[in-house]
């Protein structure tokens, strides 16, 4: 058990970095997508008197 703990910690660090970059890309894609592009909200108070 000389360097086993360091190998395990290194592997976990690499997995963490890969997952964080994958999630960052996915959230950036989600933010760039225009969800309701061109949608005009109907005015609720327009018809009420």
MIDOZA-184875 format. One record per residue (C-alpha): x, y, z; residue in three letters. Coordinates in pm, whole numbers, padded with zeros to 5 digits. Each point is the difference from the previous one (the first is absolute). Layout:
residues N
<<X, Y, Z>, "ALA">
...
***
This chain:
residues 49
<<00000, 00000, 00000>, "UNK">
<<00273, 00242, -00095>, "UNK">
<<-00170, 00234, -00245>, "UNK">
<<-00342, -00159, -00039>, "UNK">
<<-00181, 00283, 00178>, "UNK">
<<00162, 00255, -00232>, "UNK">
<<-00107, -00199, -00307>, "UNK">
<<-00357, -00013, 00128>, "UNK">
<<-00005, 00371, 00081>, "UNK">
<<00151, 00082, -00339>, "UNK">
<<-00263, -00206, -00181>, "UNK">
<<-00276, 00169, 00197>, "UNK">
<<00144, 00342, -00082>, "UNK">
<<00011, -00084, -00371>, "UNK">
<<-00360, -00125, 00009>, "UNK">
<<-00106, 00318, 00181>, "UNK">
<<00168, 00224, -00257>, "UNK">
<<-00155, -00192, -00290>, "UNK">
<<-00349, 00014, 00150>, "UNK">
<<00023, 00370, 00081>, "UNK">
<<00109, 00091, -00353>, "UNK">
<<-00277, -00219, -00148>, "UNK">
<<-00261, 00168, 00222>, "UNK">
<<00136, 00345, -00080>, "UNK">
<<-00033, -00068, -00374>, "UNK">
<<-00353, -00131, 00043>, "UNK">
<<-00112, 00303, 00204>, "UNK">
<<00160, 00239, -00251>, "UNK">
<<-00191, -00174, -00280>, "UNK">
<<-00322, 00029, 00197>, "UNK">
<<00054, 00372, 00060>, "UNK">
<<00074, 00069, -00367>, "UNK">
<<-00313, -00173, -00121>, "UNK">
<<-00284, 00243, -00046>, "UNK">
<<-00285, -00186, 00160>, "UNK">
<<-00300, 00210, -00098>, "UNK">
<<00146, 00215, -00272>, "UNK">
<<-00258, 00232, -00155>, "UNK">
<<-00265, -00072, 00261>, "UNK">
<<-00207, 00304, 00091>, "UNK">
<<-00168, -00022, 00336>, "UNK">
<<-00365, 00091, 00000>, "UNK">
<<-00077, 00296, 00221>, "UNK">
<<-00223, -00122, 00281>, "UNK">
<<-00131, 00340, 00100>, "UNK">
<<-00090, 00107, -00352>, "UNK">
<<-00352, -00146, -00006>, "UNK">
<<-00103, 00072, 00358>, "UNK">
<<-00168, 00321, 00100>, "UNK">
***
